[in-house]
Amino acid sequence: MTDPLDVSFRSASGRIIAALAARFRDMDLAEEAFAEACARALESWRSRPPNHPDGWLYAVAQRCALDVLRKRGVRQRHAVEDFGLEAEMDEFPAVIPDEMLRLIFVCCHPAIAPESRAALTLRVVCGLTTAEIAHAFLTSEATLAQRLVRAKRKIAEAGVPFDIPGPNLWVERLDAVLSTLEIAYSKAHEDAAGTGPHAGYAAEMLNLSQTLAELLPDEADVLAFAALVRFSEARRPARTDAEGFMIPLSEQDPAKWDQALIRAGHAYLKHSFALQRSSARLLHAGIHALWCRRRSLVEPPPWPEVLALYDSLVAICDTPVVRTNRIVALSEVKGCAAALEELEKVRSADLVGFLPYHVTRADVLRRSGRAEEARHEYDRALALSPGAAEMAWLHRRRDELDRARRP
């Protein structure tokens, strides 16, 4: 049976914390109040969960915040109707102010160190754990935690206003905003089945990317991100099979893809390309567009074109993550020997614990006939607790190696 608190936490925690932070203009208070509301829900919902769990959490979190402010002696200007608990259980509407974009812009204020902006947004607005964010940035939890503390302190000390800035100030924050949204979306995308704790970000990013595109219709990177999200989400219906196993992109049936989303993605990408001929985000979206032009499984995968775009992407965005993704295409175009050579070049301590790296290495080793090494990489990938569909697929691959070894 699905836990209503778990469902609400996954689907609404970011919106609730963003709304609380916008109302009380204090990020620490917003997080503290939401945590207390969840603690109270564990007790209150045991016998009977509310009709509107998200609204209940928001209402109780407001009360918790007001309790803290009352103790501080600064309750004035924060008065709110004191709903009774029973009223909240049965009557409070599930309406939460949509303040996520506002708080994203706050967290990406220029006063905050560049390396901390996206991390702070992912923690406060998107609800990612410190460990998940550290993993996304290929850094340690301790380092990431220090960045978060410093960033929150800076917001308080600098008196950063909790409002969406005027259009003349958007561009200076735009790269950090987009980087944040990209990482948040990647957490949803990495779960093929859409059942993990961050699955809700998929729909959230469709909405936020559309809002940004409407606010900034002539920003090429905004349009490229909007295109990428649509191309990726269009493929979601084909990402798992009837047994719940992940289906790799090259093996997905294009007939199951959402053509309306693909058309919307191409429209965004066309406009983006007209504004700017090349950028990392434009190239990344272009790679997804290549896949979405495929019409059937009979049509060969566009590996040569994908590799060419990754070559261009590496030239302007040379990161271990981009190189790892490029190696997948390289193995298909130039063979496993070339891919293994590149894997040795990209190997670093930063990639230990990076799931795509271990999966890519396992696959290339498997296809090269190096079964024992491949098995070791599959074990390392499985130890990272991927999503259910990904784990099922990895187990299948590893079991195939075991069966091949038996006499």
C-alpha positions in Angstrom: 0.0 0.0 0.0 1.4 3.4 -1.0 2.4 5.7 1.9 0.5 9.0 1.4 3.3 10.9 3.3 5.9 9.5 1.0 3.9 10.4 -2.1 3.4 13.9 -0.9 7.0 14.3 0.1 8.1 13.3 -3.3 5.6 15.3 -5.2 5.2 18.5 -3.2 8.2 19.0 -1.0 9.9 21.4 -3.4 6.8 23.5 -3.9 6.0 23.6 -0.2 9.5 24.7 0.8 9.6 27.2 -2.0 6.3 28.7 -1.0 7.3 28.8 2.7 10.6 30.5 1.8 8.9 33.0 -0.3 6.4 33.8 2.4 8.7 34.0 5.4 11.9 35.0 3.5 14.0 32.5 5.4 15.3 29.3 3.8 16.3 27.6 7.0 13.0 28.4 8.6 11.2 26.9 5.5 13.1 23.7 5.7 12.7 23.4 9.5 9.0 24.0 9.3 8.5 21.5 6.5 10.5 18.9 8.4 8.3 19.5 11.5 5.1 19.2 9.5 6.3 15.8 8.1 7.1 14.7 11.7 3.6 15.6 12.8 2.1 13.9 9.8 3.7 10.6 10.8 1.7 10.7 14.0 -1.5 12.4 12.7 -1.9 10.4 9.5 -1.4 7.0 11.2 -5.2 6.4 11.6 -6.6 8.6 8.8 -4.7 10.5 6.2 -6.2 13.9 5.1 -8.2 14.3 1.9 -5.5 16.8 0.6 -2.1 15.7 2.0 -0.1 18.4 0.2 -2.4 21.2 1.5 -2.3 19.7 5.0 1.5 19.7 5.0 1.6 23.3 3.7 -0.9 24.5 6.3 0.8 22.8 9.2 4.3 23.9 8.0 3.0 27.5 8.0 1.8 27.0 11.6 5.2 25.5 12.6 7.0 28.5 11.0 4.7 30.9 12.9 5.4 29.1 16.1 9.1 29.6 15.6 8.6 33.3 14.7 6.4 33.8 17.8 9.2 32.5 19.9 11.5 34.9 18.3 9.1 37.7 18.9 8.6 38.6 15.3 5.2 37.2 14.4 3.8 40.5 13.2 3.3 40.7 9.4 3.0 36.9 9.2 -0.5 36.5 10.6 -2.4 33.6 9.1 -5.7 32.0 10.0 -5.2 29.4 12.7 -6.9 26.4 11.1 -7.9 23.6 13.5 -6.3 20.3 12.8 -9.7 18.7 11.9 -10.4 21.4 9.4 -7.0 20.8 7.8 -7.7 17.1 7.7 -10.9 17.4 5.7 -11.4 20.8 4.3 -8.1 22.5 3.6 -7.7 22.7 -0.2 -4.6 21.3 -1.9 -3.5 24.7 -3.2 0.1 25.6 -2.8 1.5 28.8 -4.3 3.8 28.0 -7.2 7.0 29.8 -6.0 9.6 27.4 -7.3 10.8 29.7 -10.1 11.0 32.6 -7.8 13.2 30.7 -5.3 15.4 29.3 -8.1 16.2 32.9 -9.1 16.9 33.8 -5.4 19.3 30.9 -5.0 21.1 31.9 -8.2 21.7 35.5 -7.0 25.1 36.8 -8.1 26.1 37.4 -4.5 26.3 33.6 -4.0 29.4 31.9 -5.2 28.9 30.4 -8.7 29.8 26.8 -7.5 27.1 27.0 -4.8 24.1 28.4 -6.7 22.9 25.3 -8.4 23.7 23.2 -5.3 21.7 25.4 -3.0 18.7 25.4 -5.4 18.8 21.6 -5.7 18.8 21.2 -2.0 16.2 23.8 -1.0 13.9 23.9 -4.0 14.2 20.4 -5.4 14.7 18.5 -2.2 17.7 16.5 -3.3 19.8 15.2 -0.4 23.3 16.5 0.2 24.7 13.1 -1.0 22.7 13.2 -4.2 23.9 16.8 -5.0 27.5 15.9 -4.1 27.2 12.9 -6.5 25.9 15.1 -9.3 28.8 17.5 -8.9 31.4 14.7 -8.4 32.5 16.1 -5.1 32.4 15.1 -1.4 29.4 15.5 0.9 31.5 17.5 3.4 32.6 20.0 0.7 29.0 20.3 -0.6 27.6 20.8 2.9 30.0 23.7 3.6 29.0 25.3 0.3 25.3 25.1 1.3 25.9 26.7 4.7 28.0 29.5 3.2 25.3 30.2 0.5 22.4 30.4 2.9 24.5 32.7 5.1 25.3 34.9 2.2 21.6 35.3 1.3 20.8 36.4 4.8 23.8 38.8 5.1 23.3 40.3 1.6 19.6 40.8 2.2 18.8 39.1 -1.1 15.1 39.9 -2.0 12.8 36.9 -2.3 11.4 38.0 -5.6 11.9 37.2 -9.3 14.2 40.1 -10.4 13.4 42.4 -13.3 14.1 41.2 -16.8 17.3 43.2 -17.0 18.8 41.0 -14.2 17.7 37.6 -15.6 20.6 37.0 -17.9 23.2 37.2 -15.2 21.5 34.4 -13.3 20.4 32.4 -16.3 23.3 29.9 -16.6 23.0 28.9 -12.9 19.2 28.6 -13.2 19.5 26.4 -16.3 22.3 24.3 -14.7 20.0 23.7 -11.7 17.1 22.7 -13.9 19.3 20.3 -15.9 20.5 18.5 -12.9 17.0 18.3 -11.4 15.7 16.9 -14.6 18.5 14.4 -14.9 17.4 13.0 -11.5 14.0 12.3 -13.0 15.4 11.1 -16.3 17.8 8.5 -14.8 14.8 6.6 -13.5 13.3 4.9 -16.6 10.2 3.6 -14.8 9.3 7.0 -13.4 8.7 5.5 -9.9 11.7 6.9 -8.0 11.7 9.7 -5.4 12.4 12.4 -8.0 10.1 11.2 -10.8 7.9 14.3 -10.3 10.6 16.5 -11.6 9.8 15.4 -15.1 6.5 17.1 -15.2 7.8 20.0 -13.2 10.6 20.6 -15.7 8.2 20.5 -18.6 6.2 23.3 -16.9 9.2 25.3 -15.7 11.0 25.1 -19.1 7.9 26.4 -20.8 7.5 29.2 -18.3 11.2 30.2 -18.9 10.8 30.0 -22.6 7.7 32.4 -22.4 9.7 34.8 -20.1 12.8 34.7 -22.3 11.7 33.8 -25.8 15.0 35.0 -27.4 17.4 33.2 -25.1 18.8 30.3 -27.2 19.9 28.2 -24.2 16.5 28.4 -22.6 14.9 27.2 -25.8 17.4 24.4 -26.1 16.7 23.2 -22.6 13.0 23.3 -23.3 13.6 21.2 -26.4 15.8 18.7 -24.6 13.2 18.0 -21.9 10.5 17.4 -24.5 12.6 15.1 -26.6 13.5 13.1 -23.4 10.0 12.9 -22.1 8.6 12.0 -25.5 10.5 8.7 -25.2 9.4 7.8 -21.7 6.5 5.5 -22.8 9.1 3.2 -24.5 11.8 3.2 -21.8 10.6 0.0 -20.0 9.1 -3.3 -21.2 6.1 -5.2 -19.9 8.3 -6.9 -17.3 9.7 -3.6 -15.9 13.1 -3.9 -17.5 14.8 -0.8 -18.8 15.1 -0.6 -22.6 18.3 1.1 -23.9 17.6 4.0 -26.2 18.9 2.2 -29.3 16.4 -0.6 -28.7 13.3 1.5 -28.0 10.4 1.3 -30.4 10.0 4.9 -31.9 6.3 4.0 -32.6 5.7 4.4 -28.8 7.2 7.9 -28.6 5.0 10.9 -28.0 5.1 12.7 -31.4 3.4 15.9 -30.0 6.2 16.4 -27.6 8.7 15.7 -30.3 7.2 18.3 -32.6 7.2 20.8 -29.7 10.9 20.0 -29.1 11.8 20.5 -32.7 10.0 23.9 -32.7 12.0 25.1 -29.7 15.2 23.7 -31.2 14.6 25.4 -34.5 14.1 28.8 -32.8 17.2 28.2 -30.6 19.3 27.4 -33.6 18.2 30.6 -35.4 19.4 32.6 -32.4 22.7 30.9 -31.8 24.6 28.5 -34.0 26.4 26.6 -31.3 26.5 26.1 -27.5 26.8 23.1 -25.2 23.0 23.1 -24.5 22.2 23.4 -28.2 24.4 20.5 -29.1 23.0 18.4 -26.2 19.5 19.1 -27.4 20.6 18.3 -31.0 21.8 14.8 -29.9 18.3 14.1 -28.5 16.8 15.5 -31.7 18.7 13.0 -33.8 17.3 10.1 -31.9 13.8 11.5 -32.1 13.9 11.6 -35.9 14.1 7.8 -35.9 10.8 6.3 -37.1 11.1 2.6 -36.5 13.4 -0.1 -35.1 14.2 -1.1 -38.7 15.9 2.3 -39.2 19.5 2.1 -38.0 20.4 4.1 -34.9 22.1 7.5 -35.8 25.4 6.6 -34.1 27.7 8.3 -36.5 25.8 11.6 -36.3 25.5 11.3 -32.5 29.3 10.8 -32.3 29.9 13.8 -34.5 27.8 16.0 -32.2 29.6 14.7 -29.2 32.9 15.5 -30.8 31.7 19.1 -31.2 30.4 19.1 -27.6 33.7 17.9 -26.1 35.4 20.7 -27.9 33.4 23.3 -25.9 32.4 21.3 -22.8 35.2 18.8 -22.0 34.0 17.1 -18.8 34.3 13.5 -17.7 30.5 13.2 -17.9 30.4 14.4 -21.5 33.3 12.1 -22.5 31.6 9.1 -20.9 28.5 9.7 -22.9 30.6 10.2 -26.1 32.3 6.8 -25.5 29.0 5.0 -25.8 28.6 6.4 -29.4 32.4 5.8 -30.1 32.0 2.1 -29.2 29.2 1.7 -31.8 31.0 3.6 -34.6 34.7 2.8 -34.1 34.5 -0.4 -32.0 35.3 -1.5 -28.4 39.1 -1.1 -28.7 38.8 2.6 -29.3 36.2 2.9 -26.6 38.3 1.1 -24.0 41.3 3.4 -24.9 39.1 6.4 -24.2 37.7 4.9 -21.0 41.3 4.7 -19.7 41.9 8.3 -20.5 38.7 9.5 -18.8 39.1 7.3 -15.7 39.5 9.4 -12.5 38.7 9.3 -8.9 35.8 11.7 -9.6 34.0 9.0 -11.7 34.1 6.4 -9.0 30.4 6.0 -8.1 29.2 7.6 -11.3 26.7 5.1 -12.6 26.9 5.8 -16.3 30.6 5.4 -16.3 30.5 1.9 -14.7 27.6 0.8 -17.0 29.4 2.0 -20.1 32.7 0.3 -19.0 30.8 -2.9 -18.2 29.1 -3.0 -21.6 32.3 -2.3 -23.5 34.2 -4.9 -21.6 31.4 -7.4 -22.1 31.4 -6.9 -25.8 35.2 -7.2 -25.8 35.0 -10.7 -24.3 36.5 -9.6 -21.0 33.8 -11.2 -18.9 35.4 -11.1 -15.4 36.2 -7.4 -15.7 32.7 -6.7 -17.0 31.1 -8.6 -14.2 33.1 -6.5 -11.7 31.8 -3.3 -13.3 28.2 -4.6 -13.3 28.6 -5.3 -9.6 29.9 -1.8 -9.0 27.0 -0.3 -10.9 24.4 -2.4 -9.0 26.0 -1.3 -5.7 25.0 2.3 -6.5 21.3 1.4 -6.1 20.0 2.5 -9.5 16.2 2.6 -10.2 14.2 -0.5 -10.3 14.1 -0.8 -14.1 17.8 -0.1 -14.4 18.7 -2.6 -11.7 16.6 -5.3 -13.4 18.4 -4.6 -16.7 21.8 -4.7 -15.1 21.0 -7.9 -13.3 20.0 -9.4 -16.6 23.2 -8.4 -18.3 25.3 -9.7 -15.4 23.3 -13.0 -15.3 24.0 -13.4 -19.0 27.7 -13.4 -18.3 27.3 -16.0 -15.5 25.3 -18.3 -17.9 28.0 -18.0 -20.6 30.6 -19.0 -18.0 28.9 -22.3 -17.1 30.1 -25.5 -18.9 
